[in-house]
Amino acid sequence: PLDQKTPDHMSIWRFRQRLVDLGLQDQLLAELNRQLDGRVRTLSCHLPLAHVDAASPPVSAPLADC
């Protein structure tokens, strides 16, 4: 919840270091990316596209149709 204090940098560092020590950082990142991938695709299908003038063409491929 937004009304709770956020962890300080040392708490975050210790948590990250513990993940590294246990060899879990890659597994956690893969699971996080898997969950985000599904949500981002779902969200992108419902967000309106905005026109942006750019000096160069985009470097990424366009999103697949929903």
A tleap script that builds the chain and sets N, CA, C and O, in Angstrom:
source leaprc.protein.ff14SB
mol = sequence {
  NPRO LEU ASP GLN LYS THR PRO ASP HIE MET
  SER ILE TRP ARG PHE ARG GLN ARG LEU VAL
  ASP LEU GLY LEU GLN ASP GLN LEU LEU ALA
  GLU LEU ASN ARG GLN LEU ASP GLY ARG VAL
  ARG THR LEU SER CYS HIE LEU PRO LEU ALA
  HIE VAL ASP ALA ALA SER PRO PRO VAL SER
  ALA PRO LEU ALA ASP CCYS
}
set mol.1.N position { 0.823 -1.209 0.000 }
set mol.1.CA position { 0.000 0.000 0.000 }
set mol.1.C position { 0.858 1.261 0.000 }
set mol.1.O position { 1.986 1.266 0.493 }
set mol.2.N position { 0.314 2.296 -0.548 }
set mol.2.CA position { 1.066 3.545 -0.684 }
set mol.2.C position { 1.258 4.285 0.627 }
set mol.2.O position { 2.086 5.192 0.703 }
set mol.3.N position { 0.505 3.917 1.670 }
set mol.3.CA position { 0.640 4.618 2.942 }
set mol.3.C position { 1.757 4.036 3.811 }
set mol.3.O position { 2.008 4.546 4.903 }
set mol.4.N position { 2.422 2.992 3.356 }
set mol.4.CA position { 3.509 2.390 4.115 }
set mol.4.C position { 4.851 2.942 3.655 }
set mol.4.O position { 5.006 3.374 2.512 }
set mol.5.N position { 5.824 2.918 4.576 }
set mol.5.CA position { 7.164 3.391 4.233 }
set mol.5.C position { 7.816 2.448 3.233 }
set mol.5.O position { 7.571 1.242 3.246 }
set mol.6.N position { 8.639 3.009 2.377 }
set mol.6.CA position { 9.390 2.189 1.425 }
set mol.6.C position { 10.691 1.728 2.085 }
set mol.6.O position { 11.208 2.410 2.971 }
set mol.7.N position { 11.216 0.593 1.668 }
set mol.7.CA position { 12.480 0.125 2.244 }
set mol.7.C position { 13.633 1.049 1.851 }
set mol.7.O position { 13.633 1.640 0.771 }
set mol.8.N position { 14.603 1.161 2.737 }
set mol.8.CA position { 15.773 1.978 2.413 }
set mol.8.C position { 16.713 1.199 1.491 }
set mol.8.O position { 16.507 0.012 1.238 }
set mol.9.N position { 17.738 1.875 0.998 }
set mol.9.CA position { 18.616 1.251 0.010 }
set mol.9.C position { 19.349 0.032 0.566 }
set mol.9.O position { 19.615 -0.911 -0.178 }
set mol.10.N position { 19.679 0.032 1.849 }
set mol.10.CA position { 20.376 -1.120 2.429 }
set mol.10.C position { 19.471 -2.348 2.501 }
set mol.10.O position { 19.930 -3.470 2.284 }
set mol.11.N position { 18.204 -2.146 2.800 }
set mol.11.CA position { 17.263 -3.273 2.834 }
set mol.11.C position { 17.127 -3.889 1.450 }
set mol.11.O position { 17.117 -5.111 1.299 }
set mol.12.N position { 17.023 -3.034 0.446 }
set mol.12.CA position { 16.916 -3.518 -0.934 }
set mol.12.C position { 18.204 -4.223 -1.343 }
set mol.12.O position { 18.159 -5.277 -1.976 }
set mol.13.N position { 19.354 -3.646 -0.985 }
set mol.13.CA position { 20.637 -4.274 -1.322 }
set mol.13.C position { 20.771 -5.639 -0.657 }
set mol.13.O position { 21.197 -6.599 -1.299 }
set mol.14.N position { 20.408 -5.738 0.643 }
set mol.14.CA position { 20.510 -7.023 1.344 }
set mol.14.C position { 19.593 -8.068 0.716 }
set mol.14.O position { 19.976 -9.230 0.579 }
set mol.15.N position { 18.376 -7.654 0.332 }
set mol.15.CA position { 17.449 -8.574 -0.321 }
set mol.15.C position { 18.043 -9.063 -1.639 }
set mol.15.O position { 18.026 -10.261 -1.924 }
set mol.16.N position { 18.562 -8.150 -2.433 }
set mol.16.CA position { 19.173 -8.517 -3.716 }
set mol.16.C position { 20.369 -9.441 -3.502 }
set mol.16.O position { 20.528 -10.433 -4.214 }
set mol.17.N position { 21.207 -9.114 -2.523 }
set mol.17.CA position { 22.386 -9.932 -2.255 }
set mol.17.C position { 21.989 -11.331 -1.796 }
set mol.17.O position { 22.649 -12.309 -2.146 }
set mol.18.N position { 20.932 -11.430 -1.025 }
set mol.18.CA position { 20.452 -12.750 -0.577 }
set mol.18.C position { 19.984 -13.579 -1.779 }
set mol.18.O position { 20.253 -14.778 -1.849 }
set mol.19.N position { 19.286 -12.942 -2.718 }
set mol.19.CA position { 18.875 -13.640 -3.938 }
set mol.19.C position { 20.088 -14.160 -4.701 }
set mol.19.O position { 20.090 -15.293 -5.183 }
set mol.20.N position { 21.118 -13.328 -4.807 }
set mol.20.CA position { 22.341 -13.728 -5.508 }
set mol.20.C position { 23.003 -14.887 -4.772 }
set mol.20.O position { 23.413 -15.867 -5.395 }
set mol.21.N position { 23.109 -14.778 -3.443 }
set mol.21.CA position { 23.747 -15.833 -2.653 }
set mol.21.C position { 23.035 -17.172 -2.812 }
set mol.21.O position { 23.678 -18.221 -2.825 }
set mol.22.N position { 21.709 -17.137 -2.934 }
set mol.22.CA position { 20.919 -18.361 -3.076 }
set mol.22.C position { 20.775 -18.801 -4.530 }
set mol.22.O position { 20.207 -19.857 -4.810 }
set mol.23.N position { 21.293 -17.984 -5.458 }
set mol.23.CA position { 21.198 -18.317 -6.879 }
set mol.23.C position { 19.786 -18.198 -7.425 }
set mol.23.O position { 19.418 -18.910 -8.359 }
set mol.24.N position { 18.992 -17.305 -6.850 }
set mol.24.CA position { 17.590 -17.182 -7.249 }
set mol.24.C position { 17.290 -15.971 -8.119 }
set mol.24.O position { 16.154 -15.812 -8.565 }
set mol.25.N position { 18.278 -15.108 -8.375 }
set mol.25.CA position { 17.997 -13.870 -9.097 }
set mol.25.C position { 17.489 -14.126 -10.511 }
set mol.25.O position { 16.576 -13.436 -10.963 }
set mol.26.N position { 18.054 -15.097 -11.218 }
set mol.26.CA position { 17.618 -15.377 -12.592 }
set mol.26.C position { 16.214 -15.968 -12.619 }
set mol.26.O position { 15.402 -15.626 -13.479 }
set mol.27.N position { 15.939 -16.853 -11.674 }
set mol.27.CA position { 14.610 -17.468 -11.596 }
set mol.27.C position { 13.551 -16.414 -11.268 }
set mol.27.O position { 12.474 -16.408 -11.866 }
set mol.28.N position { 13.853 -15.523 -10.321 }
set mol.28.CA position { 12.910 -14.473 -9.950 }
set mol.28.C position { 12.681 -13.519 -11.113 }
set mol.28.O position { 11.541 -13.152 -11.398 }
set mol.29.N position { 13.748 -13.114 -11.784 }
set mol.29.CA position { 13.619 -12.200 -12.912 }
set mol.29.C position { 12.818 -12.832 -14.048 }
set mol.29.O position { 11.996 -12.163 -14.674 }
set mol.30.N position { 13.053 -14.110 -14.315 }
set mol.30.CA position { 12.308 -14.801 -15.369 }
set mol.30.C position { 10.817 -14.845 -15.045 }
set mol.30.O position { 9.982 -14.630 -15.924 }
set mol.31.N position { 10.483 -15.122 -13.790 }
set mol.31.CA position { 9.070 -15.172 -13.395 }
set mol.31.C position { 8.440 -13.784 -13.454 }
set mol.31.O position { 7.309 -13.637 -13.916 }
set mol.32.N position { 9.157 -12.778 -12.996 }
set mol.32.CA position { 8.654 -11.406 -13.060 }
set mol.32.C position { 8.411 -10.992 -14.505 }
set mol.32.O position { 7.368 -10.418 -14.819 }
set mol.33.N position { 9.358 -11.276 -15.380 }
set mol.33.CA position { 9.195 -10.945 -16.799 }
set mol.33.C position { 8.029 -11.701 -17.421 }
set mol.33.O position { 7.304 -11.147 -18.247 }
set mol.34.N position { 7.841 -12.968 -17.033 }
set mol.34.CA position { 6.729 -13.764 -17.556 }
set mol.34.C position { 5.396 -13.124 -17.174 }
set mol.34.O position { 4.496 -13.002 -18.005 }
set mol.35.N position { 5.278 -12.718 -15.913 }
set mol.35.CA position { 4.034 -12.109 -15.457 }
set mol.35.C position { 3.819 -10.740 -16.093 }
set mol.35.O position { 2.699 -10.407 -16.483 }
set mol.36.N position { 4.876 -9.946 -16.201 }
set mol.36.CA position { 4.752 -8.627 -16.824 }
set mol.36.C position { 4.421 -8.742 -18.301 }
set mol.36.O position { 3.637 -7.947 -18.820 }
set mol.37.N position { 5.003 -9.711 -18.983 }
set mol.37.CA position { 4.762 -9.885 -20.409 }
set mol.37.C position { 3.273 -10.064 -20.678 }
set mol.37.O position { 2.736 -9.440 -21.593 }
set mol.38.N position { 2.616 -10.884 -19.918 }
set mol.38.CA position { 1.186 -11.085 -20.103 }
set mol.38.C position { 0.386 -9.828 -19.832 }
set mol.38.O position { -0.569 -9.531 -20.550 }
set mol.39.N position { 0.764 -9.093 -18.808 }
set mol.39.CA position { 0.030 -7.875 -18.459 }
set mol.39.C position { 0.274 -6.765 -19.473 }
set mol.39.O position { -0.653 -6.041 -19.836 }
set mol.40.N position { 1.506 -6.626 -19.928 }
set mol.40.CA position { 1.825 -5.563 -20.884 }
set mol.40.C position { 1.092 -5.808 -22.194 }
set mol.40.O position { 0.555 -4.874 -22.789 }
set mol.41.N position { 1.066 -7.051 -22.643 }
set mol.41.CA position { 0.342 -7.354 -23.880 }
set mol.41.C position { -1.140 -7.071 -23.719 }
set mol.41.O position { -1.772 -6.522 -24.621 }
set mol.42.N position { -1.696 -7.441 -22.578 }
set mol.42.CA position { -3.116 -7.186 -22.328 }
set mol.42.C position { -3.378 -5.687 -22.279 }
set mol.42.O position { -4.339 -5.200 -22.875 }
set mol.43.N position { -2.527 -4.961 -21.572 }
set mol.43.CA position { -2.698 -3.517 -21.457 }
set mol.43.C position { -2.542 -2.825 -22.799 }
set mol.43.O position { -3.315 -1.924 -23.125 }
set mol.44.N position { -1.555 -3.233 -23.578 }
set mol.44.CA position { -1.289 -2.542 -24.835 }
set mol.44.C position { -2.457 -2.674 -25.806 }
set mol.44.O position { -2.616 -1.837 -26.695 }
set mol.45.N position { -3.261 -3.696 -25.650 }
set mol.45.CA position { -4.424 -3.873 -26.523 }
set mol.45.C position { -5.541 -2.890 -26.182 }
set mol.45.O position { -6.438 -2.659 -26.992 }
set mol.46.N position { -5.486 -2.319 -24.996 }
set mol.46.CA position { -6.563 -1.446 -24.543 }
set mol.46.C position { -6.150 0.020 -24.459 }
set mol.46.O position { -6.983 0.877 -24.163 }
set mol.47.N position { -4.901 0.317 -24.711 }
set mol.47.CA position { -4.436 1.697 -24.638 }
set mol.47.C position { -4.525 2.356 -26.007 }
set mol.47.O position { -4.180 1.742 -27.017 }
set mol.48.N position { -4.989 3.609 -26.046 }
set mol.48.CA position { -5.018 4.306 -27.332 }
set mol.48.C position { -3.592 4.622 -27.789 }
set mol.48.O position { -2.713 4.887 -26.969 }
set mol.49.N position { -3.380 4.593 -29.074 }
set mol.49.CA position { -2.073 4.934 -29.619 }
set mol.49.C position { -1.954 6.444 -29.738 }
set mol.49.O position { -2.915 7.123 -30.100 }
set mol.50.N position { -0.799 6.957 -29.438 }
set mol.50.CA position { -0.561 8.392 -29.545 }
set mol.50.C position { 0.421 8.641 -30.683 }
set mol.50.O position { 1.360 7.869 -30.880 }
set mol.51.N position { 0.203 9.711 -31.425 }
set mol.51.CA position { 1.119 10.082 -32.498 }
set mol.51.C position { 2.244 10.915 -31.901 }
set mol.51.O position { 2.003 11.882 -31.179 }
set mol.52.N position { 3.464 10.528 -32.211 }
set mol.52.CA position { 4.630 11.253 -31.717 }
set mol.52.C position { 5.526 11.554 -32.903 }
set mol.52.O position { 5.927 10.645 -33.630 }
set mol.53.N position { 5.846 12.836 -33.103 }
set mol.53.CA position { 6.796 13.206 -34.144 }
set mol.53.C position { 8.204 12.901 -33.644 }
set mol.53.O position { 8.586 13.330 -32.555 }
set mol.54.N position { 8.964 12.169 -34.428 }
set mol.54.CA position { 10.313 11.797 -34.024 }
set mol.54.C position { 11.285 12.119 -35.148 }
set mol.54.O position { 10.918 12.137 -36.323 }
set mol.55.N position { 12.529 12.372 -34.765 }
set mol.55.CA position { 13.556 12.704 -35.744 }
set mol.55.C position { 14.003 11.479 -36.528 }
set mol.55.O position { 14.501 11.609 -37.646 }
set mol.56.N position { 13.831 10.299 -35.958 }
set mol.56.CA position { 14.240 9.073 -36.645 }
set mol.56.C position { 13.164 8.003 -36.464 }
set mol.56.O position { 12.347 8.090 -35.548 }
set mol.57.N position { 13.164 6.999 -37.336 }
set mol.57.CA position { 12.160 5.942 -37.210 }
set mol.57.C position { 12.411 5.098 -35.964 }
set mol.57.O position { 13.535 5.060 -35.466 }
set mol.58.N position { 11.382 4.419 -35.453 }
set mol.58.CA position { 11.574 3.582 -34.264 }
set mol.58.C position { 12.507 2.413 -34.570 }
set mol.58.O position { 12.555 1.917 -35.696 }
set mol.59.N position { 13.239 1.987 -33.558 }
set mol.59.CA position { 14.175 0.881 -33.743 }
set mol.59.C position { 13.547 -0.465 -33.395 }
set mol.59.O position { 14.111 -1.509 -33.722 }
set mol.60.N position { 12.393 -0.459 -32.739 }
set mol.60.CA position { 11.764 -1.721 -32.368 }
set mol.60.C position { 10.684 -2.087 -33.371 }
set mol.60.O position { 10.149 -1.233 -34.078 }
set mol.61.N position { 10.382 -3.356 -33.415 }
set mol.61.CA position { 9.326 -3.837 -34.302 }
set mol.61.C position { 7.971 -3.436 -33.740 }
set mol.61.O position { 7.826 -3.306 -32.525 }
set mol.62.N position { 6.979 -3.239 -34.595 }
set mol.62.CA position { 5.650 -2.886 -34.097 }
set mol.62.C position { 5.041 -4.045 -33.321 }
set mol.62.O position { 5.392 -5.204 -33.541 }
set mol.63.N position { 4.121 -3.721 -32.410 }
set mol.63.CA position { 3.433 -4.741 -31.629 }
set mol.63.C position { 2.501 -5.544 -32.513 }
set mol.63.O position { 1.936 -5.024 -33.475 }
set mol.64.N position { 2.347 -6.798 -32.183 }
set mol.64.CA position { 1.420 -7.653 -32.918 }
set mol.64.C position { -0.007 -7.216 -32.622 }
set mol.64.O position { -0.288 -6.640 -31.571 }
set mol.65.N position { -0.907 -7.500 -33.564 }
set mol.65.CA position { -2.313 -7.177 -33.347 }
set mol.65.C position { -2.850 -7.963 -32.164 }
set mol.65.O position { -2.431 -9.092 -31.904 }
set mol.66.N position { -3.784 -7.348 -31.453 }
set mol.66.CA position { -4.386 -8.004 -30.284 }
set mol.66.C position { -5.491 -8.942 -30.720 }
set mol.66.O position { -6.119 -9.588 -29.881 }
savepdb mol mol.pdb
quit
